[in-house]
Amino acid sequence: MDGLEPGKSAVVVRAFPALLSFVAGYVDSCTYLALFGAFVAQLTGSFVLGGVQFVSVEPGMVVKQLAIPCFFLAGAATTALVHFLRERPRIALACSLGAEFLLLVAFLACLAGMPFRGPDQPRAALALLIGIAAMGVQSAMVRLLMRGVASTNVMTTNTTMLSITATQTLLGWIGSRKAGPGEAPAYPGARHELMGLLPVVLGFVTGTVCGALAYVNAGVVCLVAAILPVGILALCAMRR
C-alpha cells in the first residue's frame, strides 16, 4: 500500500478477516431490512442511485446519495489515523476497530427509535450514515493494516477472484498430475490465494443469513451480535 513502509501492516490471526466479513454481511442484512432497502457495506447501489435520480426521484434518495461522501470521509479519517500511528500498526488497528465499534453502537442507538415512517426521517437518515461510516472505517482499515487480506465488505471483486483462483487451482492440480519430473507446477500461488479468499466470502454470506434471521426474530437488538465481536477484536489487537 503506497504511503506505508513495507512491514508496517499489523499482524492479525487468520480469524480476524473472516469475522470482520461476517460483521459486514450481518450489518448489511439488518440495514436492508430496517432502513427500507439500504445497504451500508458497499457503495455500488449508491452510485447506481446517483444515475437513477436524473430520471426518477424516490424516497430516501438524498440520504442514500450522502452515503458516498460519508463512506469516503470515514476512509479518509481512518487513513489519517493510520498515518499518524504508522510506526505502531498494532495500536492503529486497535484504534480503528475501536472507532468502528463506537460507530456501530451509535448505529444501534439510532435504530432504537424504530419503526420509522420512511427513509427521509432524520433518525433513519442518521442511522444509515453512521452505518455507512462504520463500514468505511472497516474497509480502509483492512486495506491499510491487513496487507494481503481480501476486502471484507466488497464481494464483487472477491467473487471474481474466487472464480479465478478456484479455476487456477483446479488447472494447476490437473497439470501436476500430467507433469513430468522436474516440471514447475502451474499457478503455484493459486491455492494459497484461494484459502485466503474462501473464509472471507463464506463469512460474509453467513453474516447476511444470520443477520436476516436474527433481525426478523429479535429486531434491532440483534445488532449486539455484530457489535460485540468488533469490540473483542479491538481488545485482542491491543493485547497482541
C-alpha positions as CSV (number, residue, x, y, z in Angstrom):
1,M,0.0,0.0,0.0
2,D,1.5,3.3,-1.0
3,G,2.2,5.6,1.9
4,L,3.1,2.8,4.3
5,E,6.6,1.4,4.5
6,P,6.9,-2.4,4.0
7,G,6.4,-4.3,7.2
8,K,4.1,-1.8,8.7
9,S,0.9,-3.8,8.4
10,A,-0.5,-5.3,11.6
11,V,-0.1,-8.9,12.4
12,V,-3.5,-10.5,12.6
13,V,-4.7,-14.0,13.3
14,R,-6.5,-15.9,10.5
15,A,-9.9,-15.5,12.1
16,F,-9.8,-11.6,12.0
17,P,-10.7,-11.1,8.3
18,A,-13.4,-13.8,8.3
19,L,-15.0,-12.4,11.5
20,L,-15.0,-8.8,10.1
21,S,-16.5,-10.1,6.9
22,F,-19.3,-11.8,8.9
23,V,-19.9,-8.5,10.7
24,A,-20.2,-6.6,7.4
25,G,-22.7,-9.1,6.0
26,Y,-24.7,-9.2,9.2
27,V,-24.9,-5.4,9.5
28,D,-25.8,-5.1,5.8
29,S,-28.7,-7.6,6.1
30,C,-30.1,-5.8,9.2
31,T,-29.7,-2.4,7.5
32,Y,-31.6,-3.6,4.4
33,L,-34.5,-4.8,6.5
34,A,-34.6,-1.9,8.9
35,L,-33.9,1.0,6.6
36,F,-36.1,0.5,3.5
37,G,-33.7,-1.5,1.3
38,A,-30.5,0.5,2.0
39,F,-27.0,-1.1,2.1
40,V,-24.0,0.0,4.1
41,A,-21.3,-2.4,3.4
42,Q,-20.6,-1.3,-0.2
43,L,-21.4,1.7,-2.3
44,T,-22.3,0.2,-5.7
45,G,-26.0,0.7,-5.0
46,S,-25.4,4.3,-4.0
47,F,-23.6,5.1,-7.3
48,V,-26.5,3.5,-9.2
49,L,-28.9,5.7,-7.4
50,G,-26.8,8.7,-8.4
51,G,-27.6,7.9,-12.0
52,V,-31.2,6.9,-11.4
53,Q,-32.1,10.2,-9.7
54,F,-31.8,12.0,-13.1
55,V,-34.9,10.2,-14.3
56,S,-36.7,9.2,-11.1
57,V,-36.8,10.7,-7.5
58,E,-37.6,8.1,-4.8
59,P,-38.0,8.5,-1.1
60,G,-34.6,8.5,0.7
61,M,-32.8,9.4,-2.4
62,V,-30.9,12.3,-0.8
63,V,-29.6,10.4,2.2
64,K,-28.6,7.5,0.0
65,Q,-26.5,9.9,-2.1
66,L,-24.9,11.2,1.1
67,A,-23.7,7.7,1.6
68,I,-20.9,8.2,-0.9
69,P,-19.2,11.2,0.7
70,C,-19.8,9.7,4.1
71,F,-18.0,6.4,3.2
72,F,-15.2,8.5,1.6
73,L,-14.7,10.7,4.7
74,A,-14.7,7.6,7.0
75,G,-12.0,6.1,4.9
76,A,-10.0,9.4,4.8
77,A,-10.2,9.7,8.6
78,T,-9.0,6.1,9.0
79,T,-6.2,6.7,6.7
80,A,-5.1,9.8,8.7
81,L,-5.2,7.8,11.9
82,V,-3.1,5.0,10.4
83,H,-0.7,7.6,9.1
84,F,-0.1,9.2,12.5
85,L,0.3,5.7,14.1
86,R,2.3,4.2,11.2
87,E,5.2,3.2,13.5
88,R,2.7,1.4,15.7
89,P,0.4,-0.6,13.4
90,R,-0.9,-2.7,16.3
91,I,-2.2,0.4,18.0
92,A,-3.5,1.8,14.8
93,L,-5.5,-1.5,14.3
94,A,-6.9,-1.4,17.8
95,C,-7.9,2.3,17.4
96,S,-9.6,1.6,14.0
97,L,-11.5,-1.3,15.4
98,G,-12.5,0.8,18.4
99,A,-13.8,3.5,16.1
100,E,-15.9,1.0,14.2
101,F,-17.2,-0.4,17.5
102,L,-18.3,3.1,18.7
103,L,-19.9,3.8,15.3
104,L,-21.9,0.5,15.4
105,V,-23.0,1.3,19.0
106,A,-24.3,4.7,17.7
107,F,-25.9,3.0,14.8
108,L,-27.8,0.7,17.2
109,A,-28.8,3.7,19.3
110,C,-30.3,5.5,16.3
111,L,-32.2,2.4,15.3
112,A,-33.7,2.2,18.8
113,G,-36.3,4.8,17.6
114,M,-37.9,2.3,15.1
115,P,-40.2,1.9,13.4
116,F,-39.5,4.8,11.1
117,R,-42.2,6.3,8.8
118,G,-39.8,6.5,5.9
119,P,-36.1,6.7,4.9
120,D,-36.2,10.5,5.0
121,Q,-37.0,10.7,8.7
122,P,-34.0,12.3,10.4
123,R,-33.2,9.5,12.8
124,A,-33.4,6.9,10.0
125,A,-31.1,9.0,7.8
126,L,-28.6,9.5,10.6
127,A,-28.6,5.7,11.3
128,L,-27.8,5.0,7.7
129,L,-25.0,7.5,7.5
130,I,-23.5,6.2,10.8
131,G,-23.7,2.6,9.5
132,I,-22.0,3.7,6.3
133,A,-19.2,5.4,8.2
134,A,-18.6,2.2,10.3
135,M,-18.2,0.1,7.1
136,G,-16.0,2.9,5.6
137,V,-13.7,2.6,8.6
138,Q,-13.6,-1.2,8.3
139,S,-12.9,-1.1,4.6
140,A,-10.0,1.3,4.9
141,M,-8.6,-0.4,7.9
142,V,-8.4,-3.8,6.2
143,R,-6.8,-2.2,3.1
144,L,-4.2,-0.3,5.1
145,L,-3.3,-2.6,8.0
146,M,-4.0,-6.2,6.8
147,R,-1.8,-6.4,3.8
148,G,-2.6,-9.3,1.6
149,V,-6.1,-9.8,3.0
150,A,-9.1,-9.6,0.7
151,S,-11.7,-6.9,1.2
152,T,-14.1,-7.9,4.0
153,N,-17.1,-5.9,2.6
154,V,-16.8,-5.8,-1.2
155,M,-17.9,-9.1,-2.5
156,T,-17.9,-8.3,-6.3
157,T,-14.2,-8.3,-6.5
158,N,-13.8,-11.2,-4.1
159,T,-16.2,-13.4,-6.0
160,T,-14.3,-12.6,-9.2
161,M,-11.1,-13.5,-7.6
162,L,-12.6,-16.6,-6.1
163,S,-13.7,-17.9,-9.5
164,I,-10.2,-17.1,-10.9
165,T,-8.2,-18.8,-8.1
166,A,-10.6,-21.8,-7.9
167,T,-10.1,-22.4,-11.6
168,Q,-6.4,-21.9,-11.5
169,T,-6.1,-24.2,-8.5
170,L,-8.0,-26.9,-10.4
171,L,-5.9,-26.4,-13.6
172,G,-2.7,-26.5,-11.5
173,W,-3.8,-29.8,-9.9
174,I,-4.7,-31.3,-13.3
175,G,-1.3,-30.0,-14.7
176,S,0.6,-31.5,-11.8
177,R,-0.9,-34.9,-12.5
178,K,0.3,-34.7,-16.1
179,A,3.6,-33.0,-15.4
180,G,6.8,-34.9,-15.8
181,P,9.7,-34.9,-13.2
182,G,11.3,-31.6,-12.7
183,E,8.5,-29.6,-14.3
184,A,7.3,-26.5,-12.4
185,P,3.7,-26.6,-11.3
186,A,1.2,-24.2,-12.9
187,Y,-0.3,-21.4,-10.8
188,P,1.8,-22.2,-7.7
189,G,0.2,-19.4,-5.6
190,A,-3.4,-20.0,-6.6
191,R,-4.3,-22.4,-3.8
192,H,-2.8,-20.1,-1.2
193,E,-4.9,-17.2,-2.5
194,L,-8.0,-19.4,-2.6
195,M,-7.6,-20.4,1.0
196,G,-7.3,-16.7,1.9
197,L,-10.5,-15.7,0.0
198,L,-12.8,-18.6,1.0
199,P,-13.1,-17.7,4.7
200,V,-13.9,-14.0,3.8
201,V,-16.6,-14.8,1.2
202,L,-18.1,-17.5,3.4
203,G,-18.0,-15.2,6.4
204,F,-19.9,-12.5,4.5
205,V,-22.5,-15.0,3.2
206,T,-23.0,-16.5,6.7
207,G,-23.3,-13.0,8.1
208,T,-26.1,-12.0,5.7
209,V,-28.1,-15.1,6.5
210,C,-27.6,-14.8,10.3
211,G,-28.3,-11.1,10.2
212,A,-31.6,-11.5,8.4
213,L,-32.8,-14.4,10.6
214,A,-31.8,-12.5,13.8
215,Y,-33.5,-9.3,12.7
216,V,-36.7,-11.0,11.8
217,N,-36.8,-12.8,15.2
218,A,-35.3,-10.3,17.6
219,G,-35.4,-6.9,16.0
220,V,-32.7,-4.3,16.1
221,V,-31.3,-5.6,19.4
222,C,-29.8,-8.4,17.3
223,L,-27.1,-5.9,16.2
224,V,-25.4,-6.6,19.5
225,A,-24.2,-9.9,17.9
226,A,-22.2,-7.8,15.4
227,I,-21.1,-5.1,17.7
228,L,-19.5,-7.3,20.4
229,P,-17.1,-9.2,18.1
230,V,-15.7,-5.8,16.8
231,G,-15.1,-4.7,20.4
232,I,-13.4,-8.1,21.2
233,L,-11.2,-7.8,18.2
234,A,-10.2,-4.3,19.3
235,L,-9.2,-5.7,22.7
236,C,-7.3,-8.6,21.1
237,A,-5.4,-6.2,18.8
238,M,-4.4,-4.1,21.7
239,R,-3.2,-7.1,23.8
240,R,-1.3,-8.6,20.9
